[in-house]
Structure formats: C-alpha cells, structure tokens
C-alpha cells in the first residue's frame, strides 16, 4: 500500500520531536545567550569567561581529567570485556556485578568516595589501624589538589567504566568467531589474534565508547563537587557557579559553549583517526 511508505517516518517522528525540543532548542538558546546581551550581539560573555580567576585552572583540570579517565576506562573495560568472553560458567553473574555502577548517579558516587577519603573516612581508619599514620590526614583540601584529582579519577573510573564495558561487550559479540578460529589455525598467537583480528573489528565500538566517554568526562561536575568543591575547578562547575551564584546566565552559557566546542572537536578527531577502511575509501 502507498501509505506504508510513510510508516518509517511516523515511527521516527517522536524521536525527532524529542531531540528538537529537549536538545536542539536548548542548544540554540545557549548559543544565542552566550553571544547576546541587552545591547545586541557581543563577545562580552566570552571575554568575562576568559578573565575569570578560575578559568585557566578549570580548563586545565577538565582536560587533564579527560586525558586520564578516558584511557583508563577504555583499557580497563576492554580487559574486562575480553575476560568476560573467556568465562564459561557464571558469565551472566559477572556481567551483572560489573555493571552495577551504571545504576549509581554521579553525586552518589562522589559521596561514596568522600566517605573513603574524608578525615574520618575508611582510608584514614585503615592506615591508622595498620600503623602507617598516627592521626587522621586531611586528604581532600585546597592544599592537596593532586589528591582531589586522584580521588575524582578513582570515583569516575569506578562509576563509569561499566558504560564502556557494555559497549565493548556488545561489539565483541558482533565479531564472528570464525575469524579468530581461522587465525588460530594459521598459527597466530593470542596477542596476534587480538591485535590483528579482534581490535580492528572492534574499532566501531571503540569509536562509540571513546566519543561517549570523552563527552561525559568533559562534563564532569557532581563527583568533583562532592569530593573537592571548588578546590578542583572544572568547566561544568564554573558554568554552574556563574549561573546560580553569580546570576550571570551569559557567562554560564559561554562556558557551556566552550564545553560543546571541545566535545565536537574531540568527536571529529575520533571519527577521523578511527575510520574503517570502507569509510576511508568512501
């Protein structure tokens, strides 16, 4: 029937409306807010952002967190996915346990790790019990930004590695077993099978995982607030402070646009560096 041609478009329409109203429209509003004021078009908000006392540190720590967290999560998730594929019994149990952090929010994860690193937390209690320290240490203070940084890295790796893990497990299940078996017949070692067969075929899933985690890492906020507050400034946190504490939506939008710009640049870089042969030829 002629009307059947329109069924796919009707099915996709709710998703398109959802994206337009909850993503495209707010994005456009943020872009306009960052380049307009009561007098008209301006770059004043970006100038104030660049002159902000916390801007350089926020940019530095956001990029450092991203460059640290994403490789750790991808490497750990890849190892977990490969290990899961070699488990014969109890595979579903391991999959369930390893994905439990997916149900934990950013703020809750930060509070959990705050209970470990706080002055009366589990870390100090353990170190005192074994005699390493004589009195509780203040790990998360403005005097120890490196410790706050490590705590945020630990919390994010614990909380969000499961996202990458699920993506890679799905990607590994799409790889035909015949490829690995053929490589084994021809004498390929386990490392050669991984490097020459598994990894190239897993590239699309790795691309998706890297893009998703990089974007989310650039937006890290709740975990940082829970563990360090403003002692470890990040871009998303500065956007929050400018909007709520300083009542300046224009500068907050400028921070948001900067995060968007870095995310788009990182996405294009991943798409460029991790193209498949078919995409390169096309």
N, C-alpha and C positions, 0 to 999 in steps of 0.2 A: 504494500500500500504506500501511497505517496506520503502520507502523514508519518510513516515510520522513519523517514529520513530525519525528522526533527527530534526524535526521541533522545539521541545522544546529547543534543544541545539543551533539551529540557532537563536532563539528569545533571548536567554540569552547571546549569544556571544557579542553583542555590549556593554552590561553592564560589562562583564568580561574584555573586551579590555579597556573600560573607567577606571575601577578600577586599572588595571595593569599599565597603562601609567600615570594616574594622582594621584595615591595613592601608589601603591606598589613600583614603580620605584623611586619616590622622597623619600619614606621612606627608601629604601635601600641605596640611595645616602647619606642621612643624617646620617644613621648608620655608613657607611664607612668613611664619612667625620669626624665624631667625634672620630674615633679610628686610623686615619692615618694622617701622615704629610709627608714632603719631604723625611724623613729618613726611613719611613716604618710604621709598627704598633706601636702605642703608647697610653698611657693614659694621655699624657701631657694636652690635652684639658680639661679633667675632673678635673685634678689637678688645672689648672688655674681657672676653674669654681668654685671649692670649695674654692680657695683662694681669690675669688673676694670679694671686700668690701661689695657689695650689696647682695651677695648670701644668707646669712642666713636670712636677712630681707625679701628677695624675696620669699624664701621658706616658711617662717613663714606666711607672709601675703597671699600668694596664698592658703595655706591650711586653714587659718582662714576664708578667703572669701568663699572658697568652703564649709566648715563646717557650715557657717552661711547662705549663699544664698540658697543652695540646700534644706535644711529642710523647710525654709520659703516659697520657691516657691512651693514645693510639698504640704505642708499643705494648703497654700492659693489656689492653683489650685484645690485641692481635694474639698475644701469647695465650690469653685465657680462651679465646675462640678456637685456636689450634689444639689446645689441651682438651677442650670440651669435645672436639671432633674425634679424639683418640680414646675417649671413655666409652666403654661398652655398657656397663651397668651403672645405674643411678644418674644417668645423664640429665634427666629432667629435674632431679633434685638439685644438682649443681647449677643448672640454668636458673632455677627459681631463686636459690640463695644468692647468686651473683647479681641478680637483677633487683634485689630488694631495695637498694639505694634509689632506684627510679621513683619509688613512692615517697621519698623524703624531700621536702622543699628546701630551697637554698637557705632560708633563715633557720630552719630546724637543724640542718646540717652544721651551720655555723655555731648554734647553741650547743650542740653535741660536742664539737671540738673545743668550744670555750670551756666546757666542763673538764676537759683534759688539761688544757694549758693555763687555766686560771691559777691564781696564787694558792688556793686551797684545792686545786684540782687533782686528778688522778696521777698526772706526771710527777708533781712535787711529792705527793704521798708515796709513790713508788720509790723515787730517788731517795727520800728520807728513810724509807724502810730498809733499803739495802745499804745505807750509809754513804751514799755518794755526796749528798748535801746535808748540812746541819740545820738549815732553816729554809722555809719556802722561798723560791725565787720568783721574781716578777718578770715573767716571760713576755707578756703582751703589753708593752708600754712604749711610749714615744722614744725611749732610749734604745729600744731593740727593734727597729723596723724590720731588720732581717729575719727575726723570729716570727713576727707577724706575717711576713711574706711566706715563710716556710709553712706556717700553720694554715694559711689560706690555700697554699698549694696542696697540702695534705688533705684538707677538707674537700677541695674541689675534685681531686683525683679519686677520693673515696666515694664522693657523691655522684659524679657524672661519668665515670668510666663505663658504667653499665650502659649508657646510651650508645657509646661507640661499640661496645661489646655486642649489643643486639644487632646493630647494623652489619658488623663483620660476620657474625654467625649466619645471618640471612644470606650474605654474599658467598660465604663458603658453601652453603647448601646448594647454591646455583651452579657450582663448578662440577662438571661431570667427573665421576670417579675414574672413568676410563683414561683420562689424561694422565693422572698420577700413576695408574697401573701400567700404562704404556711406558712412561718414563722409567719406572722401576724395572720393567723387563729389559730395557736397553741399558741398564746398569747405573742409572742416576742415583746419587746418594740422597739421603733425606734433605740435606741442605740444598742440593741442586734442584730437587723437586720443588722445594719451597720457593727458591729464588727464580727459577726459570719457568715454573708452571703455575704454582698457586698465586704468587704475588702479582704477576701480570694479569691473571684472570680476575683477581680481587681488586684491581685498580678502580673500577667504577664505584664499588662500595667504599673503598678508602677515600675516594674523592668526596663522596657524600658525607662521610664521617668527619673528614677534615674541615669541610666548609661549615657544617653544623656546629662543631665544637669550637671552631675559631670564632664564629659569630657570637656564640653564647659566652665564650671566655672574654671577649671584648666588652660584654655587657655585665660582667660580674659585679655584684653590688651587695646583696644581702649577706653573703658569707663574710665579706670584708667588714661590713658594718658590725656584725656580731662579734668578730674577733678583734678588730682594731679600731673601729670607728674611723675618725679622720686622721689617725696616726699613719694610715696607709691610704692616701688618696687615690681614687681611680676615677676615670671619666664619667661612668654612670653615677657614681656617688656625687660628683660635683654638679652634674645635671640636677640631681635630686635636691641638693642644698640650695642651688640658685633658684629653683622653683619654689621650694617650701620655706626655707629660712630667710632668703633674701627677697622673695616675692618678685622675681625677675624672670618671667617666662621666656623672654627673648634670648637671654644668655643660656638658659637651660636648653632651649631649642638649638642653639649654636653647638652646645656640647653633644646633643643628640645627633645633629647633622654630621659632626666630626666622626662620631662612632659609626654612623651609617657609611660615610666615605671610606673609612678604614676597612669596614666589613666588605664593601663592594670591591675594593682593591684586592683584598685577600682572596675573595671568591674568584675574581678574574685570574689571579695568579695561579690558583689551584686548577682552574679549568684549562689554563694554558700549559702548565707543567705536567698535568696528569691526563692529557688527551690519549685516547686509544688510537691505534693505527688507522682505524676506519675514520675517526674524526679528523685526524691529521690530513688524510687523503682528501676528505670532503672539503 
